[in-house]
Amino acid sequence: MGKLRDKFIGGMLERGYAQDFAESCFSQIEGFGEYGFPESHAAAFAMLAYVSAWLKRHHPAAFACALLNAQPMGCYAPAQIVRDAREHHIEVRPICVNTSDWDNTLENRADGSLALRLGFRQIKGFRAEDAAWIVAARGNGYPDPEALWLRAGLAPAVLERLAEADAYAGLGLGRRDALWAVKAIKGTAPLPLFNNPVDGEGIHEAPVDLPSMHLGEEVVEDYVAMRLSLKAHPMELLRPNMQGLTPHAALPDVPLGPVAGKRISVCGVVITRQRPGTASGVVFLTLEDETGVCNVVVWKAVYKQFRRAVMGGRLLRVTGVVQREGIVVHLIAQTVEDVSDCLAALGHPMDAAIGITEPQADDAPRSRPQPRAMHPRDQAKRVFPSRDFH
């Protein structure tokens, strides 16, 4: 840069610019040159890529834990980070009122490896202050939701949010049983009469036998409360009723030789939806099923034909041709079908969910309340939001 100084400033002076202005301009360019050239940029990104890959390879549990604690960030939501961690044989443990902290943490396993414990930060709408009170008053553990109310001073609404996230499962309470127990708690403190230990003044309800929730309902409630589920992936439950689909994990093995150009169909929840300004109208989709992810390329002509499904669907069935170069696999879309209404088959309608939390998009604040979602496709947008970059 120093060799160009005299030429740069001389050229500006010849064109009528002042000496101090020319020197100021060169000073800014010189400062940017310390990191802005392709070589230095490449070196900086290479270092980040190497360090990240090294951590993921040698300390995968810590790497996943750190990514979750740094949310919201990047293209991938917590559900995808958790799925990838489990695919790499990391045990992911659910949120528990007796073991979780605000942040996601690491716990020792009997075999000497580390397990990832989900923290209260994964619960939508949960506050760090409430998590701090839970941890501070925990002692030897909480035997029931009422103990959190009495010892941690949590409001009934907070106790209900924990029940929606199935955070009482470690106490032997299912989601419905926990919600039933929490609904009996009112106010900020027990009334003096019923807090008196004298026999006959307390009220103890008889046990109630509530119907068990089936797996589809549990998965929906997990996504409503936490945007992820450790119980199952939605596609794992829907696949038996959707014929002719190729699992995403099988795409690298699709033959490309004599049968090149054979059409296949995949289906998955939309993770990301990108339409870069430099891509001449091409849209890139990332779909996820229970086996992995699928990268879909939607050319401009196909996008025009299936625009509504491409831009609005949360569960898409895509038919096309596989292209593979090295380890990179893409599906070139020929038809795109929005099958988001199939998500309603997982359980009850979203507006009838027990103790449903108000859904908002991936920790991003909303300036206005969102209208009530009535159609299954609109409900899917609330429960399974994608990360869109247009």
Beta strands, then each sheet from edge to edge (+ up, - down):
strand 1: 92-93
strand 2: 105-108
strand 3: 114-117
strand 4: 263-274
strand 5: 283-289
strand 6: 292-298
strand 7: 315-325
strand 8: 328-338
strand 9: 387-389
sheet 1: 1+ 3+ 2-
sheet 2: 9+ 4+ 5- 6+ 8+ 7-
end
